[in-house]
Amino acid sequence: EIVLTQSPGTLSLSPGERATLSCRASQSVSSSFLAWYQQKPGQAPRLLIYGASSRATGIPDRISGSGSGTDFTLTISRLEPEDFAVYYCQQYGNSPTTFGQGTRLEIK
Amino acid sequence: EVQLVESGGGLIQPGGSLRLSCAASGFTFNSYGMSWVRQAPGKGLEWVSTISGGGGSTYYADSVKGRLTISRDNSKNTLYLQMNSLRAEDTAVYFCAKDRGSGTSPPRFDPWGQGTLVTVSS
């Protein structure tokens, strides 16, 4: 199965700053079938990005995804208070689908 | 608006059984694959199982194969997870989630229900 490794484990930034989250796969992800989810405490995950770079419905354009093959990035250009949460990547190009271990984005 | 509402979680002893339900609304239920994803306390996300829209194809993580069974009743717009021979390591919040398509390829999850907590402990 494909192992996804997210870095950093925790990212401490201030509102207004730029956040860059990484997701590296142990082998190439088919057709860039890579998604990103945001999860806040006590809530279900929410889909942000699919197909490595397509925004889900209602996601603001300050949130973007990029990458292909084994290296993927989630970028939040200007952090808003509601962006501080845990972020997970998921590959759905190979069975079984797998998740990264998560990156916690916290307020500095 | 798509809504997914899980129920059936609780405290169960090791070796016991439990059935989770997920009531769906706001979309054509039998056209979409559905999945269960779990999250142990303080941990990350783990895919558990997926069922195709018609119910004819099912997929399981190795960690639950032979103990958990996914099913659906399309006449009731409801997804199920029958959990048998439960272990302490099955303790988690169980989320149901709608797939992007019919459920015959690896799923992408959108949206998710609010989750139901299963605690396996004596």
Interface residues (C-beta under 8 A of the other chain):
Chain A: F33 A35 Y37 Q43 A44 P45 R46 L47 Y50 A56 Y88 Q90 Q91 Y92 G93 N94 S95 P96 T97 T98 F99 G100 Q101 G102
Chain B: G44 L45 E46 W47 Y59 A61 D62 F95 R100 S105 P106 P107 R108 F109 D110 P111 W112 G113 Q114 G115
